[in-house]
């Protein structure tokens, strides 16, 4: 890893550090509140409260992937970074974000589950996509890394489209995707796909999702290689 990539990674991580600390502070506070409600529900017949780290973290990754373009790429270009190094550093950065958040979230979940089990708090549970296959710590970590890396990569490309082609170009692509989604819901395709997915999904699917995310990052070089510090409106 050359010095320029290391420098870019340092900048990316330093730039998001405060933001991510705030996000996790809020998330942990919500966990504590949920646990308190779970304890309260012990006195309620059939009372149950569920909490899930992934839902908030996945949404956070969508935002991060999109905003990294306008917040990081222009500065990187001004500092003289090559387009190739920008792309490589961004891919490594996304992998670091996905891996660290996955490890932290699922380690905290394991600790809380251990506490609730020993305290016999049966009215609190965690939700996670791994529940559709086998809910183990390793599966949760691998699934979270795959989904987060895919979401970061996808929204990075969307951010590039909006940055390079302005609101008209990016909005057109986003609009087409939304129309296809709504059309699929209306025709029942989305429902059929979800049912089929839940019946056949396994851990290999998430490995494939990670691979698609990596492919998206590689293909994004088509946009990155011609990008300038001038943002279109």
N, C-alpha and C positions, 0 to 999 in steps of 0.2 A: 504494500500500500504506500503510494508516494505521499510526499509532504502536503501537496495541494489537496488531495482527498481527505487527509487527516485534518487539515485546516477547515475544510468545508464541513466535515462532520462536527468538529468542535463548535463552529458557528451555528449549525442547525440545532444541536443539542442545547447549547447555551440559550439560544433564542426561544426555545419552547419550554425550558426548565420551569420558569415561573408559572406558565400557563398550565402545565401538567400537574404541578403541585396543588394548584387551586382546584383543578378537576378532581384529583384524588382525595383532597380534603373534603369536598362536597360529597363524593361517593362514599367515603368511609362514614361520614356523618349520617347519610341516608341508611347505611347498613346498621349503625347503632340504633337509630330510630326504629328500623324494622325489627331488630332484635327485641327492643323494648315492647313493641306491640305484640311480638310473638310470645313474650313472657306473659303479657296481659291476657292473651287469648287462651292461656292454659286453663283459665277459669270459665271459658266459654265452650259449650258442647260442640264438638266438631269444628272448633275454631282453627284456622290455619292461615299463615301468612307466608308468601313466597317472595324471595329476593333473587335477582340475577345480575351479576356483574356484566355479562356480555352485552346486554341490551344498551346500556349506557356507553360502554367502551367501543362498541361497533359504531355507534353514532358519532362518537368523538373522533374515531378514525376517518369517517367520511368528511368531517369538517377539516381535520388536519391535512388529509390528502389534497383537498381542494385549495386550501389557503396557502400551502407551501409554495405554490407557483409564484404568486405575486409577492409573498413575503421573503422568499429566499433566492429565487433565480436572478432577478435584476441585480441584487447586491453581489451575488456570486460573479456575474458577468463583469460588473464594474471593478471587482477585485482582480480581474484577469484570469479567472478560472476557465478552462477549456470546456466545451459542451460535453465532451466524453466524460471528463472527471465529474462534472455536475450530475450527469445521469448515474454514474457508478455510485457516487456518494449518496445520492437520493435513494437509490435502491438499498444500500447498506443501512441508511438512516431509517427507512421504513421497516426493515427487518429488525433493527434494534428496538424500535418503538413497539412493534408487535410482540417480540419475544419478551421484553422486560415487563410489559403490561400483562401478558399472559401468565408469566411466572408469578408476578406479585398477586394478581387477582386470584389465581387458583391455589396459591400457598395460603393466602388469607382465608379462602373458603375452607381449606382443609383444617386450619386451626380453629375456625368458628364451628365447624361440624364436630370437631373433637370436644369442644367446650359444651355445645348444646347436647351432645350425646351423654357426656358425663353428668351434666346438670339435669338430664331428662327433660329437656325442652322439646317436646314433640310437636309443638304448634308452629315451628319455623322450619322452612326448607329453602334450598337453593334451586334455581332453574338454570339449565344449561343445555345447549344443543347436543352435548354428549349423551344426554339421557335417551336419545333415540337409538343409540348403539350400545355402548357400555360406559357408564359414568365412572371413570377412574381419573385420577389426577393427571396421568400421562396423556390420556385421550383428550381431556379438557385442554391441556396445554397445547397439544398439536393442532386441535381443531381451532382454538382461538388464534394461534399464530397464522394458520392458513387463511382464515376468514379475514382477519385484520389486514394481513399483507395484501390480499386481493382487493379489499375495500380501499386501502390507501393507494394502491396502484391505479385502480379504476378512477377514483376521484382526482388523482394527479393528472391523468389524461384529460378529464373533463375540465380541470382548471387550466390546462394548457390550451384547450380549444377556446375557452372564454378569453384567455389572455391574448392569444394570437389572432383570433378572428372577431373578438369583441362580443357584445351581448347578442348581436344578430346571429353570428355563426354558432356560438356556443348554445344559445337559446334554441336554435333550430334543431340541433342534435338532441338536446335535452327534451324538447317538445316531441320529437319523433319517438324517443324511448318511452315517454309517458303515454303517448297515443297507443303504441304497441302494447303496453302494459294494460291499459284500460280496455283495449279491444280483446286481449287475451282473457281478461276477467269476464267481459260480457259474453264471450263465446264459450267460456268454461274451460279454456285451455290451461289457464293458470291453476285452477283447482285440480284438474287431472294430473298436471305435472307435479304439484305438491304431494298429492296422494301417492303417485308412483314413486316419487323421491323418498317419502317416508317408509314405503314398503321395501325399498331396495337399497337404501343408502348404507354405506359402510365407511370405514376410515380411509379407504383408498380414494373415495370421492373428494375428501378434504385435501389429500395430497395433490390430486389433480387441480383443485382450486388454487393451491399455492403455485403450482406450475403455470397456470393461466395468469396469475398475478405477475409472475416473473416474465412471462412472454409479453404482457402488457407494458411492463417497464422497458423491455428491450425495444418494442415497437414505438414507444413514445419518443425514441431518438429521432424519428422522422420530424417531430415538431420541435424538439429541443435543439437540434443542429442548426435550425434557421431562426431561432427565437432571438429577439433583441430586447433592449431595455425599454423600448417604446411600446407601451400597452395600448391596444386598440380599444375604442369605446363603442 
